[in-house]
Amino acid sequence: MNITLSDKEQFILSHIGQAADQLGLDAYAIGGFVRDKILGRPCIDFDIVCLGNGMELAKKAAEQFEEKPNVHLYENFGTAQFNVQGYDIEFVGARKESYRKDSRKPIVENGSLEDDQRRRDFTINALSLSINNKDFGVVHDPFNGIADIENKVIKTPLAPTKTYIDDPLRMMRAIRFATQLEFTIEQASLDAIKENAERINIISQERITDELNKIILSSKPSIGFILLKETGLLPYFFPQMLDLLGTEIIDGHGHKDNFYHTLQVLDNIAPNTNDLWLRWATVLHDIAKPATKKYEAGHGWTFHGHEWLGGKMVPKIFKQLKLPMNDKMKFVQKMVRLHLRPISLTKDEITDSALRRLLFDAGEDIDSLMTLCNADITSKNERKVVRFRKNFELVKKRLIEVEESDKIRNWQPPITGEVIIKTFDLKPSKIVGDLKLAVREAILDGDIPNDYDAAFEFLLEKGKALNLKRKA
């Protein structure tokens, strides 16, 4: 099979090949770059393997380029890396690996090209491309990876059980590749993941979450979550998600399966945002429904307060999954807490007051919230979906109108605590907070205009009612 390289790829690889020739080493581009070239996917990473010392090849290769890239050597691992013309290039000597049962860290020895290909996780990642002058561009495919790409299947070069026992992270990677590429995992491989799911416990949460984030960022994340459920991996690191699974029927009343509903919403939002944290908010928007589920006779199933309890659950889940405990977490928490608000406005007469409050509470994140809520409109009843979407578009239009007239987004009330303290000669206290809140609520309710003079007059009236005297 011939692989068509871009001019820049040809330039970089031929220069590295020249260095290999000067050292008398056979060298190859291997793994993801070759796979992605066959698939027609963009790739700016090269993994270079040579039959010899990878660090020596990296140093020699760097000399071939006019810009002389800075070479980073990692002697403990026998690897090296540099960046040239926007490509990240890693070098290593061909090796073979063996594993202990209690660790995913291999015992490494020098090996042949086929040894190196054999240690790869999947056949589609075991392809190599010669870069020496004598056979530049020749593809080496000892495990039929090209056929597996054509057949859209994930297979392991070795027996699946050995592959996953040796390095259990490969179970997550199999599901991640199946999700990203929309490939099928070979049945024997799928069975081996189910049999060895518990082995995921020896993998650090950070590595697991890195793969999970890549699944969430794929074009159809539901594929990955369904595979995580079916293989039994999900409960080992994200049991709260699995708690959403299932339905219950009482007196003929049932509720939707919130696991599959969440996946539908996640797939719905995927074409509209690549923001990982908005996608995480989507994953977690109904996470508290199992804890708030209640059957009310004559009415049916309710999940009252699931948005608030869900917001409280977000920090715990982020900590559990080793996700960042910073403004990213707070954004997700905010989205979870507010996700019902725009939808609820479609069910009632839309008041300017309700729109102002939504704009005030969402602030700069209002567009993200509306993207989430639009994705959350799901039903098996198509007419119901059409009606909700029509009402939702009306809410969006009215939000724009209110924002243009009132400028509430990221708004701060014109009367500050300092103004109140100076006006009535007060010390910081609860009454200062109460007065500030009263002014804010009056503006949001539309009782007074959103300007300083009107707000100050309102403050004086409130102070008078509380027997507060204005400072002379």
C-alpha positions in Angstrom: 0.0 0.0 0.0 1.3 3.5 -0.9 0.9 6.3 1.7 0.8 9.8 0.3 2.8 12.2 2.4 2.5 16.0 2.4 5.5 18.0 1.3 6.3 18.9 4.9 5.9 15.3 6.1 8.2 14.1 3.2 10.8 16.8 4.1 10.8 15.9 7.8 10.9 12.2 7.5 13.5 12.1 4.7 15.8 14.3 6.9 15.4 11.9 9.8 16.0 9.0 7.4 19.2 10.6 6.3 20.4 10.8 9.9 19.5 7.1 10.3 21.5 6.2 7.2 24.5 8.1 8.5 24.3 6.1 11.8 23.8 2.8 9.9 20.3 2.3 11.6 17.0 1.1 10.2 14.3 3.6 11.1 10.6 3.8 10.8 7.6 6.0 11.5 5.3 3.8 13.5 1.8 3.8 15.1 -0.7 6.6 15.0 0.8 8.6 12.2 0.7 5.7 9.8 -2.8 4.8 10.9 -4.1 8.4 10.5 -2.5 8.8 7.0 -4.4 5.7 5.9 -7.6 7.1 7.4 -7.1 10.5 6.0 -7.1 12.1 9.5 -4.8 15.1 10.4 -1.7 14.2 12.5 1.1 16.3 13.7 2.9 13.7 15.8 5.6 11.3 14.6 6.7 8.3 16.6 10.1 7.2 15.2 11.5 3.8 16.1 14.9 2.6 15.1 16.9 -0.6 15.4 19.4 0.9 17.8 19.7 3.9 20.1 16.8 6.3 19.7 18.5 9.1 21.6 21.5 9.0 19.3 19.2 9.1 16.3 17.3 12.1 17.7 20.5 14.1 18.2 21.8 13.2 14.7 18.4 14.0 13.2 18.3 17.5 14.8 21.5 18.3 13.0 19.8 17.8 9.7 17.4 20.8 10.1 18.5 24.3 9.5 16.5 25.6 12.5 18.3 23.1 14.8 15.5 22.0 17.2 16.1 21.6 20.9 16.4 17.9 21.7 15.0 16.6 25.0 16.6 13.4 26.2 14.9 11.0 28.7 17.7 8.7 29.6 15.6 6.7 32.2 13.3 5.6 29.4 15.8 5.6 26.5 13.6 8.1 24.5 14.1 11.6 23.1 11.8 14.3 21.6 12.0 17.5 19.6 9.6 19.8 17.7 10.3 20.9 14.2 8.0 22.9 11.9 5.0 22.3 14.2 5.5 18.5 14.4 6.1 16.8 17.7 8.6 13.9 17.1 9.5 11.2 19.6 12.3 8.7 19.2 12.9 5.3 20.7 14.9 2.2 20.0 12.9 -0.9 19.0 12.1 -3.0 22.1 10.2 -5.9 23.4 8.3 -5.9 26.7 7.2 -8.2 29.4 4.9 -7.5 32.4 4.4 -8.4 36.0 0.8 -9.1 37.1 0.7 -6.3 39.7 1.9 -3.5 37.4 1.5 -2.0 34.0 5.2 -0.9 33.9 7.0 -3.3 31.5 10.3 -4.9 31.7 12.0 -3.6 28.6 14.7 -5.2 26.4 16.1 -4.3 23.0 14.1 -6.0 20.2 13.4 -6.2 16.5 10.9 -4.2 14.5 8.4 -7.0 14.8 9.0 -7.2 18.5 8.2 -3.5 18.7 5.1 -3.9 16.6 3.9 -6.8 18.6 4.0 -4.8 21.8 1.6 -2.2 20.4 -1.9 -2.1 21.7 -3.9 -2.7 18.5 -3.2 -3.9 15.0 -4.2 -0.5 13.5 -1.4 1.1 15.7 1.2 -1.5 14.8 1.8 -0.3 11.2 5.2 1.1 10.4 6.6 3.2 7.5 10.3 2.9 6.4 12.1 6.2 6.3 15.6 5.1 5.2 16.6 6.1 1.7 16.8 2.5 0.4 13.1 1.7 1.1 11.5 5.0 1.9 7.7 4.8 2.1 7.5 1.0 2.4 4.7 -0.1 4.8 5.3 -3.0 7.3 2.0 -4.6 8.4 2.7 -8.0 10.1 -0.6 -8.1 11.9 -3.0 -7.1 9.0 -3.7 -3.6 10.5 -4.6 -2.2 7.0 -7.3 -4.8 6.6 -8.6 -4.0 10.1 -8.8 -0.3 9.1 -10.7 -1.2 6.0 -13.0 -3.4 8.0 -13.3 -0.9 10.8 -12.4 -3.3 13.5 -10.3 -3.0 16.7 -8.1 -6.1 17.2 -5.0 -6.7 19.3 -1.7 -8.1 17.8 -1.4 -10.6 20.6 -4.1 -12.6 22.3 -6.6 -10.1 23.7 -6.4 -11.4 27.3 -2.7 -11.0 27.4 -2.9 -7.5 25.9 -5.3 -6.3 28.5 -3.8 -8.1 31.5 -0.3 -6.7 30.6 -1.6 -3.1 30.4 -5.3 -2.6 31.5 -5.3 1.0 30.2 -5.6 -0.6 26.8 -9.2 -1.6 27.7 -10.0 2.1 27.9 -8.0 2.9 24.7 -9.9 0.2 22.8 -13.2 1.8 23.7 -11.8 5.3 23.0 -10.6 4.3 19.5 -13.8 2.5 18.8 -15.6 5.7 19.7 -13.4 8.2 17.9 -13.2 6.1 14.7 -16.6 4.5 15.0 -15.0 1.1 14.7 -16.3 -2.2 16.2 -14.3 -4.0 18.8 -13.6 -7.6 17.8 -15.8 -10.0 19.9 -12.9 -11.9 21.4 -11.3 -8.6 22.4 -14.6 -7.3 23.8 -15.0 -10.6 25.8 -11.5 -10.2 27.2 -12.3 -6.6 28.4 -15.3 -8.0 30.2 -13.3 -10.8 31.8 -10.5 -8.4 33.0 -12.5 -5.2 33.8 -11.4 -5.4 37.4 -7.8 -4.9 36.3 -8.6 -1.3 35.6 -8.1 -0.7 39.3 -4.3 -0.8 38.9 -4.4 2.2 36.5 -4.2 5.7 37.9 -7.4 7.7 37.8 -5.6 10.5 35.8 -4.9 8.1 33.0 -8.4 6.7 33.0 -9.9 10.2 33.0 -7.7 11.2 30.1 -9.2 8.5 28.0 -12.7 9.3 29.3 -12.3 12.9 28.2 -11.3 11.8 24.7 -14.4 9.7 24.6 -16.5 12.7 25.7 -14.9 14.9 23.0 -15.6 12.5 20.2 -18.3 13.1 17.6 -20.6 10.5 19.0 -19.7 9.9 22.7 -22.6 7.6 23.4 -20.7 4.8 21.6 -18.0 4.9 24.3 -20.3 5.1 27.3 -22.4 2.2 26.1 -19.2 0.1 25.6 -18.0 1.2 29.1 -21.3 0.0 30.5 -21.4 -3.3 28.5 -17.9 -4.3 29.4 -18.3 -3.6 33.1 -15.6 -0.9 33.3 -17.9 2.1 34.1 -18.7 1.1 37.8 -15.0 1.0 38.7 -14.5 4.7 38.2 -17.9 6.4 37.5 -20.7 4.5 39.3 -22.9 7.6 39.5 -23.3 7.5 35.8 -24.4 3.9 35.9 -27.0 4.8 38.6 -28.9 6.6 35.9 -29.6 3.3 34.1 -33.1 1.8 34.1 -36.8 2.6 34.3 -39.5 1.9 36.8 -43.3 1.6 36.3 -45.9 2.1 38.9 -49.7 2.2 38.2 -48.9 2.3 34.5 -46.6 5.4 34.9 -43.0 5.0 33.8 -40.1 7.4 33.5 -37.4 7.7 30.8 -34.1 5.8 31.2 -31.9 8.7 32.3 -28.7 6.9 31.3 -29.7 6.7 27.6 -31.4 10.1 27.8 -28.1 11.6 29.0 -26.3 9.9 26.1 -28.8 11.3 23.6 -28.3 14.8 25.0 -24.5 14.3 24.8 -24.7 13.2 21.2 -27.1 16.2 20.5 -24.6 18.7 21.9 -21.5 17.2 20.2 -22.0 19.0 16.8 -22.5 22.3 18.5 -19.5 22.5 20.9 -16.0 21.2 21.4 -15.9 22.6 24.9 -14.9 19.7 27.2 -16.5 21.3 30.2 -19.8 22.1 28.6 -19.9 18.4 27.5 -19.1 17.4 31.1 -22.0 19.6 32.2 -24.1 17.6 29.8 -22.9 14.3 31.2 -23.8 15.5 34.7 -27.0 17.6 34.1 -29.3 14.8 35.4 -26.8 13.0 37.7 -29.0 13.6 40.8 -32.2 12.1 39.3 -31.8 8.7 40.9 -31.4 10.4 44.4 -34.5 12.7 43.9 -36.8 10.2 42.1 -40.2 10.0 43.7 -43.6 8.6 42.6 -46.6 10.7 43.3 -50.0 9.0 43.0 -52.2 10.5 40.4 -49.3 12.5 39.0 -46.4 10.2 38.1 -42.6 10.4 38.6 -40.9 13.5 39.8 -37.3 14.5 40.3 -37.8 17.7 42.2 -34.6 19.6 43.1 -32.3 17.3 41.0 -30.6 20.3 39.5 -29.6 21.7 43.0 -28.5 18.3 44.3 -26.7 17.7 41.1 -24.8 20.9 41.5 -23.8 19.7 45.0 -22.6 16.4 43.5 -20.3 18.0 40.9 -17.3 18.8 43.2 -17.3 15.3 44.6 -17.4 13.7 41.2 -14.7 16.0 39.9 -12.5 15.1 42.9 -13.2 11.4 42.4 -12.3 11.5 38.7 -9.2 13.8 39.3 -10.8 16.5 37.2 -9.6 20.1 37.9 -11.1 21.6 41.1 -11.1 25.2 39.7 -13.2 27.5 37.6 -13.9 24.6 35.2 -15.6 22.7 38.0 -17.5 25.8 39.0 -18.7 26.3 35.4 -20.0 22.7 35.2 -21.7 23.2 38.6 -23.3 26.4 37.4 -24.6 24.7 34.2 -26.1 21.8 36.2 -27.8 24.1 38.6 -29.3 26.3 35.8 -30.1 23.7 33.2 -33.9 23.6 33.9 -34.4 27.4 33.9 -34.6 28.1 30.1 -36.8 25.0 29.6 -39.1 26.0 32.4 -39.7 29.4 30.7 -41.1 27.6 27.7 -43.9 26.3 29.8 -45.0 29.6 31.3 -45.8 33.1 30.1 -42.4 34.6 29.6 -41.9 37.6 31.8 -39.2 40.2 31.6 -38.5 39.6 35.3 -37.8 35.9 34.7 -35.6 36.6 31.7 -33.6 39.3 33.7 -33.0 36.8 36.5 -31.8 34.1 34.1 -29.4 36.6 32.4 -28.2 37.8 35.8 -27.6 34.2 37.1 -26.0 32.8 33.9 -23.9 35.9 33.1 -21.3 35.3 30.4 -22.3 31.6 30.3 -25.8 32.2 29.0 -24.9 31.0 25.5 -23.4 27.8 26.8 -26.5 27.2 29.0 -28.8 27.7 26.0 -26.7 25.3 23.9 -27.1 22.7 26.7 -30.8 23.3 27.1 -31.4 23.0 23.4 -29.7 19.6 23.3 -31.8 18.6 26.3 -35.0 18.8 24.3 -35.7 15.1 23.7 -38.8 13.0 23.4 -40.1 10.0 21.4 -43.1 12.2 20.6 -41.9 14.3 17.6 -44.8 16.8 17.9 -43.8 17.5 21.5 -40.2 18.1 20.4 -41.3 20.5 17.7 -43.5 22.4 20.1 -40.7 22.7 22.7 -38.2 23.8 20.1 -40.6 26.5 18.9 -41.1 27.8 22.4 -37.3 27.6 23.1 -36.6 29.7 20.1 -39.0 32.3 21.5 -37.1 32.3 24.8 -33.8 32.9 22.9 -35.3 35.8 21.0 -36.8 37.4 24.2 -33.5 37.0 26.0 -31.7 38.9 23.2 -34.4 41.7 23.4 -34.2 42.0 27.2 -30.4 41.9 27.2 -30.3 44.7 24.6 -32.6 46.9 26.6 -31.5 46.2 30.1 -27.8 45.1 29.8 -28.2 42.6 32.6 -25.6 40.0 31.6 -22.6 40.4 34.0 -24.5 43.2 35.6 -23.8 44.5 39.1 -26.4 46.5 41.0 -25.7 50.3 40.9 -25.9 50.5 44.7 -23.0 48.9 46.4 -22.6 48.0 50.1 -20.2 51.0 50.5 -22.9 53.4 49.3 -25.4 52.0 51.8 -22.9 52.2 54.7 -22.0 55.8 53.9 -25.7 56.8 53.3 -27.0 55.6 56.6 -23.7 55.7 58.6 -23.8 51.9 59.2 -21.2 49.3 59.9 -21.0 46.1 57.8 -23.9 44.1 58.9 -26.9 42.0 57.8 -29.0 45.0 57.2 -26.6 46.3 54.6 -26.8 43.0 52.7 -30.6 43.1 53.0 -30.8 46.6 51.5 -28.4 45.7 48.7 -30.5 42.6 47.9 -33.8 44.7 47.9 -32.3 47.1 45.4 -31.2 44.2 43.1 -34.5 42.4 43.3 -36.4 45.6 42.5 -34.4 46.1 39.4 -34.7 42.5 38.3 -38.4 42.6 38.9 -38.7 45.7 36.8 -40.1 47.8 39.7 -37.4 50.5 39.2 -35.1 51.3 36.2 -31.6 50.0 36.0 -29.9 53.2 36.9 -28.2 54.8 39.9 -30.6 57.7 40.6 -33.7 55.5 40.6 -31.9 52.8 42.7 -30.8 55.5 45.2 -34.3 56.9 45.6 -35.5 53.3 46.2 -32.8 52.8 48.8 -33.8 56.0 50.7 -37.4 54.8 50.8 -36.4 51.4 52.1 -34.2 53.0 54.7 -37.0 55.3 55.8 -39.3 52.3 56.3 -36.6 50.7 58.5 -36.2 54.0 60.5 -32.7 54.6 59.2 -31.6 58.2 59.1 -29.6 59.5 56.1 -26.2 60.7 57.1 -26.1 64.5 56.9 
